[in-house]
Amino acid sequence: MADPARLTAYRLLRGVAENHAYANLLMPALLAEARLSTRDAALATELGYGTLRAQGTLDAILAACVDRPLSTVDASVLDLLRLGAYQALRTRVPQHAAVATTVDLARARGKARAAGFVNAVLRRVAEADWDEWTRRLGESASPLGRLALRTAHPEWIAAAFADALGGDLAETEAVLVADDTRPQTHLVAWPGRLERDALVAESGGMPGPWSPYAVRMEGGDPAQLPSVREGRAAVQDEGSQLCALALVAAPLSGPDEQWLDMCAGPGGKTALLAATAAARGAVVVANELHPHRAELVRRATAPWDVAVRIGDARELTGSYDRVLLDAPCTGLGALRRRPEARWRRDPSNVPALAALQRELLAAALRVVRPGGVVAYVACSPHLAETRDIVAGAALVDARPAFPEVPEVGDGPAVQLWPHRHGTDAMFCALLRG
């Protein structure tokens, strides 16, 4: 019999590899199906997410331990090797146990003929630790390349972070280390539906330092909280909350009644706008291109009066006082929460996304009324998706809309960071219509 926690982690790896699943969506379903104890569920999550985060560096290590190209190794066996190598190199699991449990898992999954191969490869892996392996493999690399290898990031992403940090290698190391660490769970207490103090007490977490609605949890399953199940609270990164609230806080003269969320799916920021708008007598319109994501917006905003529209945001018409453009992007700012994403993205993705972001921003500036305000938000620190997009626009200093949040940059736009703020790396620029 395979260990149930390791079996669940392995099933996660296979779902991501075979079906291009998103780990953060697949894992809850796998945990519910397996009915694991709290301890085993935590182990399965750590092993599954950790292996996915470290995959590129694990593959480099495995390639040095296998006497043929990894591309010729059966994909299901390769996932076994990754899972075993991660346990041996990046957890407190004793190396002999990491090898033995992975061999047992291979046999349990019908890979008995590969068990000897798995055993031999993992024994080679276990001859050195993570630091020694990455030192050996990075001997001929640049300083940034060695850092990317050690923190399990593609080098192009490490370079994008370094560019956004002005080339500061020490701070780049800090953000990459933070990005390679399991994040806290952030919750939002919906205004008007739940007091934050009640959510703190219920969750055992602590108040977020800046958003008046944020709670940070160290562990546990937020889906089991009554407030989350009842729609009075939700999971939402505090950085995302701050960016939505920045739009609401931006000074405005004249009417303040019509708000628009241009790219609303899956609806978290829309819900926070809607809860705030309800208290201020404003109306929120939410636009989403994809019907299935529009349905998620409807569910997220069900307690409030939100008009959900399906269509291309570049074709929107009308006149709005406040416009949120949470632009489609690479998502490099949320890699901690999407463990497989760093290995799925490619630098060739950036130009097409940047072109779309410019088109969407032009549409936002077309539909905001004169004197209104647009918040351009991207969950990425990549300069091509952030500063370059808003360069030359009529920017408002966004820093006052992030009161008491330290180290947000030199303005006028704001960049949040995991290592500075404990949030996703959210970018927010405010533009006057």
TORROMI-932064 format. One line per 2 residues: number of its first residue (from 0); their letters; for each residue x, y, z of C-alpha. Coordinates in pm, 1 decimal. Last residue first. Example, Ala and Ser with C-alpha at 12.3 -4.5 7.8 and 13.67 -1.06 7.14 Angstrom:
BEGIN
1	sa	1367.0,-106.0,714.0 ~ 1230.0,-450.0,780.0 .
REM end
This chain:
BEGIN
432	gr	-935.9,6041.0,-1718.1 ~ -674.6,6043.9,-1445.6 .
430	ll	-450.1,5739.7,-1409.8 ~ -368.7,5539.1,-1098.5 .
428	ac	-92.9,5276.3,-1121.5 ~ -89.4,4952.7,-923.0 .
426	fm	158.0,4664.4,-937.8 ~ 108.7,4350.7,-727.4 .
424	ad	397.0,4124.0,-623.7 ~ 184.7,3896.2,-405.5 .
422	tg	182.6,3992.2,-42.3 ~ 423.3,3943.8,249.6 .
420	hr	506.2,4314.0,230.6 ~ 877.7,4346.5,169.0 .
418	hp	977.3,3991.9,67.9 ~ 652.9,3922.7,-119.2 .
416	wl	662.9,4255.9,-306.2 ~ 425.1,4546.0,-374.8 .
414	qv	488.0,4795.8,-654.0 ~ 317.4,5136.0,-645.9 .
412	ap	296.4,5391.0,-928.9 ~ 387.8,5760.6,-889.0 .
410	gd	606.5,5659.3,-729.1 ~ 948.7,5605.9,-572.2 .
408	gv	873.5,5255.7,-454.3 ~ 620.2,5092.7,-222.1 .
406	ep	865.0,5061.7,65.7 ~ 615.2,5104.1,348.5 .
404	ve	233.7,5068.8,348.4 ~ 111.3,5334.8,593.0 .
402	pf	-156.3,5460.2,354.5 ~ -169.0,5288.2,13.6 .
400	ap	-389.1,5544.2,-167.4 ~ -131.7,5810.3,-75.2 .
398	ra	121.7,5614.1,-286.7 ~ -81.0,5621.1,-607.4 .
396	dv	55.8,5951.8,-734.0 ~ -175.7,6024.0,-1026.3 .
394	la	-47.7,5929.2,-1369.0 ~ -137.0,6104.4,-1692.8 .
392	ag	13.5,5845.4,-1928.1 ~ 362.7,5866.9,-2078.5 .
390	av	472.7,5529.5,-1939.7 ~ 170.6,5330.9,-1822.6 .
388	id	251.0,5008.6,-2008.8 ~ 629.3,5039.3,-1965.5 .
386	rt	598.7,5070.4,-1589.0 ~ 397.8,4750.5,-1550.2 .
384	ea	380.2,4469.3,-1803.1 ~ 716.1,4530.1,-1975.2 .
382	lh	865.9,4611.3,-1634.8 ~ 784.7,4263.8,-1502.8 .
380	ps	662.1,4307.7,-1142.6 ~ 348.6,4102.1,-1203.8 .
378	ca	-4.1,4073.9,-1071.7 ~ -107.2,4374.0,-1279.4 .
376	vy	-333.0,4664.5,-1185.1 ~ -420.1,4976.6,-1384.5 .
374	av	-654.6,5181.6,-1168.6 ~ -850.1,5434.3,-1373.9 .
372	vg	-986.0,5762.0,-1236.5 ~ -1253.0,6009.5,-1342.3 .
370	gp	-1182.8,6373.9,-1426.4 ~ -1311.7,6332.2,-1778.8 .
368	rv	-1525.3,6017.6,-1775.8 ~ -1365.6,5673.7,-1793.1 .
366	vr	-1469.2,5484.5,-2107.0 ~ -1183.9,5587.4,-2337.7 .
364	la	-914.9,5565.3,-2071.7 ~ -1018.8,5207.5,-2002.6 .
362	aa	-1012.8,5123.4,-2374.0 ~ -658.4,5258.0,-2407.2 .
360	ll	-562.6,5052.2,-2101.9 ~ -708.5,4742.3,-2265.0 .
358	er	-511.4,4798.8,-2583.5 ~ -191.3,4854.0,-2389.7 .
356	ql	-249.5,4537.6,-2184.7 ~ -312.3,4337.1,-2502.4 .
354	aa	21.7,4448.1,-2649.2 ~ 194.5,4365.0,-2320.7 .
352	la	36.5,4019.2,-2321.7 ~ 161.5,3952.0,-2673.5 .
350	pv	511.1,4073.5,-2584.9 ~ 532.8,3874.1,-2256.2 .
348	ns	449.1,3519.1,-2360.8 ~ 784.0,3476.0,-2543.0 .
346	pd	951.9,3498.5,-2204.5 ~ 796.7,3160.3,-2119.4 .
344	rr	545.3,3061.0,-1854.2 ~ 476.1,2699.9,-1767.5 .
342	wr	774.5,2648.9,-1536.4 ~ 691.5,2945.8,-1313.8 .
340	ae	324.1,2852.0,-1310.1 ~ 353.3,2510.5,-1142.2 .
338	pr	349.8,2643.0,-786.8 ~ 62.9,2885.8,-822.9 .
336	rr	47.9,3054.7,-481.3 ~ 415.8,3143.3,-456.8 .
334	la	418.2,3235.8,-826.9 ~ 174.8,3519.7,-762.7 .
332	gl	369.6,3820.0,-896.6 ~ 476.7,3639.3,-1212.7 .
330	gt	111.2,3626.0,-1315.4 ~ 205.0,3661.0,-1682.5 .
328	cp	-66.0,3920.7,-1733.4 ~ -437.6,3975.6,-1793.9 .
326	ad	-507.6,4325.7,-1664.8 ~ -694.3,4416.9,-1349.9 .
324	ll	-834.5,4730.3,-1513.7 ~ -1053.3,4894.7,-1250.6 .
322	vr	-1253.0,5195.4,-1367.7 ~ -1399.4,5474.6,-1151.8 .
320	dy	-1637.0,5745.7,-1271.1 ~ -1769.7,5557.3,-1570.3 .
318	sg	-1895.7,5656.6,-1915.3 ~ -2024.8,5411.9,-2171.8 .
316	tl	-1870.8,5180.8,-2429.0 ~ -1675.8,4857.6,-2403.2 .
314	er	-1514.4,4706.3,-2712.6 ~ -1167.6,4654.1,-2564.2 .
312	ad	-1331.4,4477.0,-2271.9 ~ -1430.4,4191.2,-2500.5 .
310	gi	-1764.0,4054.0,-2386.4 ~ -1980.8,3912.1,-2108.7 .
308	rv	-2151.3,4159.1,-1874.1 ~ -2221.4,4117.2,-1503.0 .
306	av	-2436.7,4387.4,-1341.0 ~ -2360.2,4387.7,-970.2 .
304	dw	-2620.9,4434.7,-696.1 ~ -2451.0,4273.3,-399.1 .
302	pa	-2471.6,3940.6,-215.0 ~ -2415.1,3746.6,-540.8 .
300	ta	-2077.4,3910.1,-614.5 ~ -1857.7,3600.6,-598.2 .
298	rr	-2121.3,3382.4,-764.1 ~ -2176.7,3625.4,-1050.7 .
296	vl	-1800.4,3666.8,-1095.0 ~ -1756.8,3289.2,-1113.2 .
294	ea	-2027.3,3283.4,-1383.1 ~ -1832.0,3546.8,-1575.0 .
292	rh	-1533.0,3312.3,-1554.6 ~ -1730.8,3041.4,-1731.2 .
290	ph	-1855.6,3293.0,-1990.0 ~ -1507.2,3421.9,-2081.3 .
288	le	-1457.0,3789.9,-2164.7 ~ -1557.9,3939.9,-1832.7 .
286	na	-1715.0,4277.0,-1758.1 ~ -1839.0,4382.1,-1416.2 .
284	vv	-2062.7,4687.1,-1369.0 ~ -2071.4,4832.6,-1018.7 .
282	va	-2325.1,5086.5,-892.0 ~ -2248.1,5351.8,-630.2 .
280	gr	-2448.4,5446.3,-320.4 ~ -2143.8,5467.3,-94.1 .
278	aa	-2203.7,5165.6,129.1 ~ -2296.7,4949.8,-168.4 .
276	at	-1987.3,5069.4,-354.3 ~ -1759.0,4927.6,-86.5 .
274	aa	-1917.2,4582.7,-102.0 ~ -1919.9,4598.6,-482.7 .
272	ll	-1552.9,4699.5,-503.8 ~ -1457.7,4412.3,-272.3 .
270	at	-1669.4,4174.2,-479.0 ~ -1512.6,4294.8,-803.2 .
268	kg	-1165.9,4238.1,-655.4 ~ -1255.3,3875.3,-592.5 .
266	gp	-1448.4,3821.0,-915.2 ~ -1290.1,3535.5,-1110.3 .
264	ga	-1298.4,3714.8,-1346.4 ~ -1349.7,4091.0,-1360.7 .
262	cm	-1161.1,4216.2,-1662.6 ~ -1317.4,4563.6,-1699.8 .
260	dl	-1437.1,4632.6,-1345.2 ~ -1651.8,4943.3,-1384.7 .
258	wq	-1786.7,5195.5,-1134.0 ~ -2075.8,5438.5,-1184.7 .
256	ed	-2186.3,5665.7,-898.0 ~ -1906.4,5903.7,-809.4 .
254	pg	-2022.5,6232.5,-957.8 ~ -1794.6,6536.9,-946.3 .
252	sl	-1443.4,6552.6,-808.5 ~ -1249.7,6236.9,-732.8 .
250	pa	-974.7,6149.5,-488.8 ~ -839.4,5792.0,-516.4 .
248	av	-957.2,5583.3,-219.8 ~ -1182.5,5348.0,-418.1 .
246	la	-911.2,5278.1,-675.5 ~ -662.3,5219.3,-394.3 .
244	la	-910.0,4980.6,-230.2 ~ -887.5,4746.9,-528.7 .
242	cl	-506.1,4757.4,-514.7 ~ -498.5,4704.5,-138.2 .
240	qs	-727.6,4403.1,-158.3 ~ -508.3,4242.4,-422.9 .
238	ge	-206.8,4297.7,-199.9 ~ -392.2,4139.5,93.1 .
236	dq	-430.5,3820.1,-106.9 ~ -789.3,3698.1,-118.2 .
234	va	-953.5,3388.3,30.7 ~ -1313.7,3464.2,113.7 .
232	ar	-1541.8,3599.8,384.6 ~ -1916.8,3635.0,440.9 .
230	ge	-1993.4,3381.2,167.9 ~ -2138.8,3114.3,399.1 .
228	rv	-1859.1,2862.1,338.3 ~ -1600.0,3133.0,401.4 .
226	sp	-1765.4,3245.5,724.6 ~ -1807.3,2884.4,838.1 .
224	lq	-1432.6,2818.3,799.7 ~ -1363.5,2480.9,635.9 .
222	ap	-1259.9,2632.7,303.4 ~ -985.6,2819.9,487.7 .
220	dg	-798.0,2493.7,548.4 ~ -541.3,2531.0,822.6 .
218	ge	-215.2,2717.7,845.8 ~ -46.4,3050.7,912.3 .
216	mr	-356.4,3260.8,850.3 ~ -352.4,3632.1,757.3 .
214	va	-667.1,3842.6,790.7 ~ -748.8,4137.3,566.5 .
212	yp	-1050.7,4373.0,584.8 ~ -886.0,4693.2,708.6 .
210	sw	-608.3,4637.2,451.2 ~ -275.3,4740.9,599.0 .
208	pg	-119.6,4506.5,857.8 ~ -347.9,4208.7,798.5 .
206	pm	-518.5,4108.0,1120.1 ~ -399.5,3778.0,1269.4 .
204	gg	-517.7,3423.4,1224.0 ~ -705.3,3187.1,1453.9 .
202	se	-967.5,3158.3,1182.4 ~ -1280.3,3230.0,1387.7 .
200	av	-1123.6,3492.2,1611.7 ~ -960.4,3675.8,1323.3 .
198	la	-1283.0,3651.5,1123.2 ~ -1477.4,3808.9,1410.3 .
196	dr	-1220.6,4086.4,1436.0 ~ -1264.8,4153.4,1063.2 .
194	el	-1631.9,4226.7,1100.1 ~ -1849.7,4034.9,857.3 .
192	rg	-2115.0,4119.7,599.0 ~ -2092.6,4498.9,563.9 .
190	pw	-1740.6,4484.5,432.2 ~ -1645.0,4133.0,318.8 .
188	av	-1387.7,3985.9,554.1 ~ -1090.4,3907.9,330.3 .
186	lh	-854.0,3617.7,386.3 ~ -483.3,3569.7,325.2 .
184	tq	-321.0,3226.7,345.2 ~ 45.9,3250.5,432.4 .
182	pr	293.1,3163.4,161.8 ~ 505.3,2848.5,118.1 .
180	td	852.5,2975.2,36.4 ~ 1013.3,2996.7,-307.9 .
178	da	889.9,3350.2,-370.4 ~ 1043.1,3462.5,-41.6 .
176	vl	1378.9,3321.7,-154.2 ~ 1335.6,3490.2,-492.7 .
174	va	1245.3,3819.5,-325.2 ~ 1549.4,3814.8,-98.0 .
172	et	1786.0,3709.2,-377.0 ~ 1665.5,3999.6,-588.5 .
170	ea	1728.9,4222.5,-288.9 ~ 2092.2,4111.5,-280.2 .
168	ld	2122.9,4131.2,-659.7 ~ 2008.0,4494.1,-681.4 .
166	gg	1962.4,4539.1,-1056.2 ~ 1706.6,4818.0,-1021.3 .
164	la	1453.3,4603.4,-839.2 ~ 1228.5,4569.1,-1144.7 .
162	da	1528.1,4455.9,-1348.8 ~ 1621.4,4198.5,-1084.4 .
160	fa	1268.2,4057.0,-1084.2 ~ 1276.2,4023.0,-1462.7 .
158	aa	1619.3,3858.3,-1444.9 ~ 1494.9,3602.1,-1190.9 .
156	iw	1205.3,3532.8,-1426.2 ~ 1443.6,3481.8,-1719.7 .
154	ep	1659.4,3251.6,-1506.3 ~ 1376.8,3007.2,-1446.3 .
152	ha	1326.1,2986.8,-1072.5 ~ 1416.8,2713.8,-823.3 .
150	tr	1582.3,2929.2,-554.6 ~ 1926.4,2769.7,-598.4 .
148	la	1901.7,2762.7,-977.7 ~ 1787.6,3125.3,-1002.9 .
146	lr	2071.0,3235.6,-772.3 ~ 2326.9,3047.3,-977.4 .
144	gl	2190.1,3208.6,-1293.9 ~ 2202.1,3553.1,-1136.7 .
142	ps	2566.2,3504.3,-1039.9 ~ 2634.8,3380.1,-1395.1 .
140	as	2658.1,3007.0,-1454.5 ~ 2969.4,2788.7,-1493.7 .
138	eg	2965.8,2647.5,-1141.4 ~ 2585.9,2642.1,-1121.6 .
136	lr	2536.3,2265.7,-1138.5 ~ 2793.7,2201.0,-867.9 .
134	rt	2665.8,2473.8,-634.5 ~ 2303.7,2367.0,-697.4 .
132	we	2387.9,2010.3,-598.2 ~ 2584.7,2117.3,-291.8 .
130	dw	2308.9,2345.9,-166.8 ~ 2039.7,2083.7,-221.9 .
128	da	2226.2,1802.6,-42.0 ~ 2463.4,1545.6,-187.7 .
126	ea	2470.9,1163.4,-223.4 ~ 2090.9,1158.5,-199.9 .
124	vr	2051.1,1215.8,-573.5 ~ 2259.1,907.5,-646.5 .
122	rl	2038.6,701.1,-416.6 ~ 1739.4,854.6,-592.6 .
120	va	1862.5,728.2,-930.7 ~ 1928.1,372.8,-811.1 .
118	nv	1594.4,333.0,-630.6 ~ 1392.7,476.4,-919.6 .
116	fg	1567.6,241.5,-1163.5 ~ 1503.2,-56.7,-937.1 .
114	aa	1136.2,37.7,-904.2 ~ 1085.7,81.6,-1278.4 .
112	ra	961.7,-273.8,-1334.6 ~ 729.1,-234.0,-1035.0 .
110	kg	559.9,67.1,-1194.0 ~ 201.7,-37.0,-1123.9 .
108	ra	121.1,256.5,-898.9 ~ 183.0,59.2,-579.7 .
106	ra	526.2,-45.6,-705.4 ~ 628.4,313.2,-776.1 .
104	ld	487.4,424.5,-439.9 ~ 700.5,166.0,-259.5 .
102	vt	1008.4,293.1,-445.2 ~ 912.5,646.5,-343.7 .
100	ta	870.2,542.3,17.6 ~ 1215.2,376.4,19.6 .
98	va	1403.2,669.1,-134.8 ~ 1252.8,941.9,84.5 .
96	ah	1286.4,712.7,386.0 ~ 1659.6,663.2,321.9 .
94	qp	1695.9,1039.9,280.8 ~ 1532.1,1118.9,610.9 .
92	vr	1223.8,1339.2,556.7 ~ 1310.2,1685.3,685.0 .
90	tr	1232.3,1836.5,345.9 ~ 1420.2,1989.8,53.9 .
88	la	1673.5,1739.5,-74.8 ~ 1543.4,1389.3,-8.3 .
86	qy	1176.6,1480.4,-22.1 ~ 1222.5,1679.7,-342.0 .
84	ag	1420.4,1397.5,-497.1 ~ 1145.8,1147.2,-422.5 .
82	lr	874.4,1361.6,-575.1 ~ 1085.4,1443.6,-879.1 .
80	ll	1173.4,1076.8,-929.5 ~ 807.7,974.3,-907.5 .
78	dl	718.2,1248.7,-1156.2 ~ 985.7,1109.9,-1390.6 .
76	vs	828.9,765.3,-1356.7 ~ 493.8,903.3,-1473.6 .
74	ad	659.4,1080.1,-1765.8 ~ 849.5,769.5,-1881.7 .
72	vt	1215.4,868.7,-1912.1 ~ 1329.3,950.8,-2266.6 .
70	sl	1301.0,1326.8,-2215.5 ~ 1524.8,1289.2,-1910.7 .
68	pr	1812.5,1217.2,-2148.2 ~ 2012.2,905.5,-2056.8 .
66	dv	2254.3,812.1,-1779.5 ~ 2035.5,955.6,-1504.3 .
64	ca	2196.2,1128.0,-1205.0 ~ 2298.9,1457.6,-1365.5 .
62	al	1960.5,1482.9,-1535.2 ~ 1801.9,1430.5,-1194.4 .
60	ia	1974.4,1740.6,-1059.9 ~ 1865.9,1954.6,-1356.5 .
58	dl	1515.1,1811.1,-1327.6 ~ 1501.5,1902.5,-958.9 .
56	tg	1608.6,2256.9,-1049.5 ~ 1321.9,2293.0,-1294.4 .
54	qa	1068.4,2120.2,-1070.1 ~ 1125.2,2315.1,-749.5 .
52	rl	782.5,2479.4,-735.0 ~ 607.8,2162.8,-852.4 .
50	tg	787.9,1948.6,-595.6 ~ 701.7,2193.6,-319.0 .
48	yg	334.2,2206.0,-414.7 ~ 299.6,1829.4,-408.4 .
46	le	522.0,1755.7,-109.1 ~ 388.3,2039.7,105.9 .
44	ta	27.9,1970.1,11.2 ~ 59.8,1598.3,79.0 .
42	la	226.5,1666.9,414.5 ~ -46.2,1912.3,521.7 .
40	ad	-316.3,1665.3,417.7 ~ -137.3,1391.1,610.2 .
38	rt	-137.1,1598.9,929.0 ~ -498.4,1707.6,895.5 .
36	sl	-601.6,1348.2,834.5 ~ -666.3,1254.0,474.9 .
34	ra	-1009.8,1205.9,323.9 ~ -857.7,1100.3,-11.3 .
32	ea	-1139.9,1254.6,-214.5 ~ -1137.2,1579.2,-17.7 .
30	ll	-758.7,1604.7,-50.6 ~ -775.8,1541.1,-424.7 .
28	ap	-1044.8,1806.6,-471.1 ~ -847.5,2060.5,-268.2 .
26	ml	-533.7,1979.2,-473.8 ~ -685.8,2036.3,-818.0 .
24	ln	-759.9,2409.1,-791.2 ~ -429.7,2520.4,-638.0 .
22	ay	-242.7,2280.0,-866.1 ~ -385.9,2420.4,-1187.8 .
20	ah	-440.8,2130.5,-1425.9 ~ -244.6,2090.3,-1749.6 .
18	ne	-419.1,1752.0,-1786.7 ~ -120.9,1516.8,-1800.0 .
16	av	147.0,1712.6,-1615.0 ~ -69.8,1894.6,-1360.2 .
14	gr	-285.0,1588.9,-1297.1 ~ 22.7,1367.1,-1269.3 .
12	ll	186.8,1593.7,-1014.0 ~ -134.3,1609.5,-810.1 .
10	ry	-166.9,1231.5,-817.7 ~ 186.2,1212.4,-680.3 .
8	at	99.5,1442.6,-391.7 ~ -205.6,1227.9,-315.4 .
6	lr	3.6,910.4,-322.3 ~ 258.7,1072.7,-94.3 .
4	ap	-9.0,1156.7,161.6 ~ -173.3,813.5,131.1 .
2	da	149.5,610.3,179.4 ~ 127.5,344.9,-88.7 .
0	m	0.0,0.0,0.0 .
REM end
